[in-house]
Amino acid sequence: MKVFFDGMIYSWQKEGGIHRYSEELISECGKNKEMETTLLMRLPSYYVSPKRGVVIKNIAYFRYVPDFLFSIFRKIFSPINKMLFENYFKKISTGIFHSTYYTTYKNLKIPQILTIYDMIYERFTYCSNSRGAKRFIANKRKCIMNADAIICISNATKKTLTDIYKIDDEKISVIHLGISENFISDTISNIKLRDISDKPYFLFVGFRKLYKNFIFFIEAFSKWDKNKNYNILVAGGGKLTEEEHLTLKKFGIEKQVKLLGFVNEKDLKYMYKNSIAFVYPSLEEGFGLPILEAIGSRGEVIASDIDAFREIGEDMIRYFNPRKIESLINTLEQSTSERHTDEELEKRAKYVISKYSWKECVNKTIEVYKKVQKNKK
């Protein structure tokens, strides 16, 4: 079986949950001897590591683009990429096409598989007011309608998808994500606790904008009467914005919030395990991969009480209302006074590691490919 991936996500992310999903899926497909896997790269794209068994093909001339010019180049080359991909797929008559991030082509003659990661833009008007966001939603809808099969990464995402677009249930498969090997294996970090924080700390991971609710977390932390005893470490997500700087200064906690920049998985595992808790205050998510990472690392988790988090976190984590400051303050307090034992944390880690694996995720995805191909024939 031939499978083609459009590497759109590599034009948008250096890291993050969708990037991780694409890396794991493409890599595992490449290792499958029954498959011929091709990754079609766009211009510009971030670095993609070589993958055994995967042909990485640059549809356009590929070259390094500095970060400060990246978004400009991406906009300029968007119509060129579209034209080149249309011409490429005009010649492809066998195989499966799996979009990494909401792409479809009118010249496609082969079945299309689409993964739906979340329905955040459709649910939150403040995310969808701009012209760019409206174009994204319209394009996503077109991809959904053109897809021969749809994969949702959680039942929560599937429910929202079907509520909004009334998609036939038979067309949708729910396939959960997995935990990366670095959070499972006995990897040893070189980080020393004294090097990253002079106090016990809470951990925040990833992007901080809009629905990620970072400012809400900061405000709750600042109003907690014991906050002076703790720090907040922020892994990934880029530099602080001017608004974030001003907010930290306003609440008087600028010296307690420490940005670490990009953190590799080996070090992130150490930070999950040694934090008071990993805090995940999002208003909405499609899955919540960091919850699995934190539990797999034998760490504590406190998270928003939303459907996707309940689905994967079950009764293993502490929940709070992501719209009520007092709710998060109470949960911060509880996380410092009611600690789980090492035995409990170990039991939870073994449970999620056995339940969520990338290998199973990929195997179930390949079954979707086979089913669609069989139906087409």
GIZI-V548175 format. One record per helix or strand of 2 or more residues. SS is the DSSP state (h for helix, s for strand). FROM is the first residue (numbers start at 1). LEN is the number of residues. Records with the same first field share a line. If there is no record, write none. Layout:
SS: FROM-LEN  FROM-LEN
//
This chain:
s: 2-5  36-6  54-5  96-4  111-6  149-4  172-3  200-6  230-6  257-5  277-4  301-4  318-3
h: 8-4  17-15  67-24  120-4  125-3  131-16  155-11  169-3  181-3  193-4  210-3  214-10  227-3  242-10  265-10  289-8  307-7  325-13  342-14  358-19
//
